[in-house]
Amino acid sequence: MKEISPNEVNALLKGNSTINIIDVREVDEVKAGKIPNAMHIPLGLVEFRMQDLDKSKEYIMVCRSGGRSSRAAKLLEDHGYKVLNMTGGMLEWNGPIE
């Protein structure tokens, strides 16, 4: 599984690159703040929502510390999606939140 650091994700955001972030934390965790424009799909729903994702795009998976996002990334990767896991999760995130 490919990984990306929070600093690299922040640099992509600042560079106005088109990036697709999926936050797999629970609803109450996301209420505390998420990376701007991140799509929220709780880990338990990723399997049921994957048909809504575009296999031609690359997705960056995010959670609180990197564990749940790594499970989500593995699931999507096993189904042919291009994914990166953000290491350290939101605990390591120093960029903007909404």
Backbone as CSV, one residue per row, in Angstrom:
resi,resn,N_x,N_y,N_z,CA_x,CA_y,CA_z,C_x,C_y,C_z
1,MET,0.840,-1.175,0.000,0.000,0.000,0.000,0.889,1.244,0.000
2,LYS,0.531,2.176,-0.858,1.274,3.424,-0.930,0.856,4.332,0.214
3,GLU,1.811,5.126,0.681,1.524,6.042,1.782,1.948,7.455,1.406
4,ILE,1.353,8.408,2.099,1.664,9.816,1.891,1.657,10.476,3.274
5,SER,2.561,11.412,3.488,2.624,12.074,4.792,1.626,13.228,4.846
6,PRO,1.217,13.623,6.047,0.332,14.781,6.179,0.941,16.039,5.539
7,ASN,2.244,16.221,5.671,2.896,17.392,5.062,2.793,17.370,3.547
8,GLU,2.919,16.174,2.956,2.785,16.055,1.498,1.349,16.372,1.056
9,VAL,0.369,15.923,1.829,-1.036,16.208,1.509,-1.278,17.713,1.602
10,ASN,-0.747,18.339,2.643,-0.916,19.781,2.822,-0.276,20.542,1.657
11,ALA,0.887,20.084,1.200,1.550,20.727,0.063,0.700,20.602,-1.196
12,LEU,0.061,19.447,-1.395,-0.828,19.268,-2.546,-2.018,20.225,-2.452
13,LEU,-2.570,20.381,-1.254,-3.689,21.313,-1.055,-3.268,22.745,-1.379
14,LYS,-2.097,23.131,-0.882,-1.605,24.492,-1.106,-1.297,24.736,-2.573
15,GLY,-0.896,23.673,-3.273,-0.555,23.792,-4.689,-1.782,23.793,-5.582
16,ASN,-2.955,23.810,-4.972,-4.212,23.795,-5.718,-4.335,22.607,-6.661
17,SER,-3.666,21.500,-6.311,-3.827,20.279,-7.089,-5.222,19.727,-6.812
18,THR,-5.774,19.042,-7.781,-7.057,18.379,-7.550,-6.746,17.078,-6.830
19,ILE,-7.142,17.014,-5.567,-6.914,15.782,-4.814,-8.238,15.319,-4.233
20,ASN,-8.350,14.023,-4.067,-9.572,13.408,-3.554,-9.257,12.760,-2.217
21,ILE,-9.780,13.345,-1.159,-9.528,12.842,0.189,-10.805,12.217,0.732
22,ILE,-10.651,11.035,1.325,-11.784,10.371,1.969,-11.443,10.204,3.446
23,ASP,-12.263,10.787,4.300,-12.092,10.703,5.744,-12.979,9.570,6.238
24,VAL,-12.374,8.540,6.838,-13.138,7.356,7.254,-13.444,7.339,8.750
25,ARG,-13.257,8.481,9.421,-13.582,8.555,10.847,-15.097,8.555,11.053
26,GLU,-15.491,8.411,12.304,-16.908,8.423,12.640,-17.438,9.858,12.626
27,VAL,-18.763,10.000,12.580,-19.419,11.297,12.469,-18.972,12.268,13.558
28,ASP,-18.936,11.803,14.822,-18.567,12.704,15.916,-17.120,13.175,15.806
29,GLU,-16.232,12.352,15.248,-14.838,12.757,15.061,-14.723,13.833,13.978
30,VAL,-15.482,13.664,12.911,-15.442,14.611,11.795,-16.018,15.963,12.209
31,LYS,-16.978,15.954,13.130,-17.563,17.215,13.611,-16.496,18.124,14.219
32,ALA,-15.426,17.536,14.745,-14.344,18.315,15.353,-13.475,18.990,14.291
33,GLY,-13.671,18.607,13.032,-12.919,19.216,11.942,-12.340,18.175,11.006
34,LYS,-12.352,18.513,9.725,-11.773,17.628,8.711,-10.988,18.462,7.710
35,ILE,-10.193,17.801,6.915,-9.426,18.479,5.875,-10.424,19.074,4.876
36,PRO,-10.229,20.339,4.465,-11.180,20.974,3.540,-11.457,20.119,2.294
37,ASN,-12.729,20.021,1.964,-13.223,19.289,0.789,-13.073,17.772,0.870
38,ALA,-12.683,17.254,2.033,-12.598,15.797,2.172,-14.008,15.218,2.164
39,MET,-14.152,14.086,1.510,-15.423,13.368,1.491,-15.471,12.504,2.754
40,HIS,-16.592,12.487,3.446,-16.709,11.685,4.659,-17.447,10.389,4.358
41,ILE,-16.742,9.270,4.513,-17.354,7.953,4.405,-16.833,7.137,5.590
42,PRO,-17.629,6.952,6.648,-17.152,6.164,7.788,-16.660,4.790,7.334
43,LEU,-15.627,4.290,8.005,-15.003,3.020,7.613,-16.027,1.915,7.373
44,GLY,-17.029,1.805,8.240,-18.027,0.745,8.102,-18.872,0.841,6.842
45,LEU,-18.855,1.994,6.189,-19.671,2.179,4.977,-18.851,2.171,3.687
46,VAL,-17.531,2.118,3.800,-16.675,2.184,2.604,-17.035,1.083,1.603
47,GLU,-17.229,-0.128,2.098,-17.555,-1.257,1.225,-18.847,-1.009,0.436
48,PHE,-19.811,-0.333,1.071,-21.105,-0.097,0.432,-21.117,1.144,-0.455
49,ARG,-20.141,2.033,-0.262,-20.099,3.277,-1.033,-19.045,3.262,-2.138
50,MET,-18.258,2.195,-2.214,-17.158,2.190,-3.193,-17.648,2.319,-4.629
51,GLN,-18.868,1.888,-4.926,-19.381,2.025,-6.289,-19.590,3.488,-6.660
52,ASP,-19.625,4.389,-5.656,-19.763,5.829,-5.919,-18.431,6.484,-6.279
53,LEU,-17.346,5.724,-6.150,-16.009,6.270,-6.411,-15.575,5.970,-7.842
54,ASP,-14.692,6.787,-8.357,-14.211,6.687,-9.736,-12.848,5.993,-9.746
55,LYS,-12.765,4.832,-10.388,-11.511,4.078,-10.405,-10.391,4.788,-11.164
56,SER,-10.734,5.812,-11.946,-9.688,6.528,-12.683,-9.020,7.598,-11.813
57,LYS,-9.590,7.857,-10.624,-9.032,8.871,-9.725,-8.243,8.209,-8.606
58,GLU,-7.327,8.982,-8.025,-6.568,8.503,-6.879,-7.167,9.122,-5.617
59,TYR,-7.307,8.313,-4.582,-7.911,8.764,-3.326,-6.902,8.694,-2.187
60,ILE,-6.928,9.710,-1.340,-6.095,9.738,-0.138,-7.014,9.426,1.034
61,MET,-6.683,8.370,1.755,-7.507,7.921,2.870,-6.971,8.508,4.176
62,VAL,-7.900,9.011,5.021,-7.531,9.680,6.270,-8.401,9.165,7.415
63,CYS,-7.794,9.007,8.592,-8.551,8.727,9.813,-7.876,9.464,10.964
64,ARG,-8.069,9.015,12.172,-7.489,9.722,13.319,-5.986,9.501,13.413
65,SER,-5.547,8.229,13.292,-4.122,7.948,13.469,-3.481,7.169,12.322
66,GLY,-4.272,6.690,11.381,-3.719,5.963,10.231,-4.115,4.502,10.149
67,GLY,-4.681,3.952,11.211,-5.052,2.537,11.224,-6.298,2.224,10.411
68,ARG,-7.377,2.943,10.685,-8.631,2.696,9.948,-8.478,3.056,8.480
69,SER,-7.760,4.151,8.210,-7.584,4.545,6.804,-6.760,3.508,6.057
70,SER,-5.842,2.860,6.749,-5.054,1.814,6.097,-5.939,0.607,5.764
71,ARG,-6.899,0.275,6.637,-7.833,-0.819,6.330,-8.724,-0.449,5.148
72,ALA,-9.203,0.803,5.128,-10.039,1.271,4.018,-9.246,1.271,2.718
73,ALA,-7.995,1.712,2.789,-7.145,1.747,1.592,-6.932,0.342,1.044
74,LYS,-6.685,-0.613,1.931,-6.475,-2.003,1.509,-7.734,-2.549,0.832
75,LEU,-8.892,-2.286,1.410,-10.165,-2.747,0.836,-10.347,-2.179,-0.573
76,LEU,-10.150,-0.874,-0.717,-10.327,-0.242,-2.028,-9.274,-0.726,-3.024
77,GLU,-8.041,-0.856,-2.548,-6.959,-1.339,-3.415,-7.282,-2.740,-3.940
78,ASP,-7.815,-3.587,-3.072,-8.189,-4.953,-3.465,-9.294,-4.970,-4.521
79,HIS,-10.038,-3.863,-4.633,-11.105,-3.766,-5.630,-10.706,-2.909,-6.829
80,GLY,-9.409,-2.654,-6.975,-8.912,-1.976,-8.166,-8.845,-0.467,-8.120
81,TYR,-9.001,0.126,-6.922,-8.916,1.584,-6.793,-7.485,2.010,-6.515
82,LYS,-7.147,3.239,-6.933,-5.833,3.814,-6.664,-5.942,4.614,-5.379
83,VAL,-5.208,4.183,-4.352,-5.322,4.835,-3.046,-3.962,5.066,-2.402
84,LEU,-3.929,6.085,-1.551,-2.779,6.385,-0.701,-3.305,6.487,0.721
85,ASN,-2.546,5.992,1.675,-2.926,6.129,3.076,-2.115,7.264,3.690
86,MET,-2.818,8.239,4.313,-2.108,9.328,4.982,-1.620,8.832,6.338
87,THR,-0.307,8.708,6.471,0.293,8.204,7.704,0.079,9.192,8.854
88,GLY,-0.140,8.656,10.040,-0.301,9.506,11.220,-1.680,10.109,11.380
89,GLY,-2.472,10.097,10.322,-3.845,10.594,10.381,-3.971,12.037,10.840
90,MET,-5.148,12.367,11.338,-5.437,13.737,11.765,-4.615,14.145,12.995
91,LEU,-4.098,13.171,13.741,-3.237,13.505,14.879,-1.966,14.212,14.411
92,GLU,-1.528,13.904,13.183,-0.305,14.501,12.630,-0.601,15.676,11.698
93,TRP,-1.860,15.952,11.448,-2.256,16.983,10.481,-2.062,18.386,11.080
94,ASN,-1.312,19.230,10.387,-1.085,20.606,10.832,-1.684,21.624,9.875
95,GLY,-2.382,21.144,8.856,-2.948,22.024,7.849,-4.324,22.534,8.261
96,PRO,-5.007,23.178,7.309,-6.318,23.754,7.600,-7.376,22.675,7.830
97,ILE,-8.385,23.028,8.620,-9.538,22.138,8.800,-10.807,22.947,8.631
98,GLU,-11.882,22.248,8.306,-13.191,22.916,8.177,-14.192,22.216,9.059
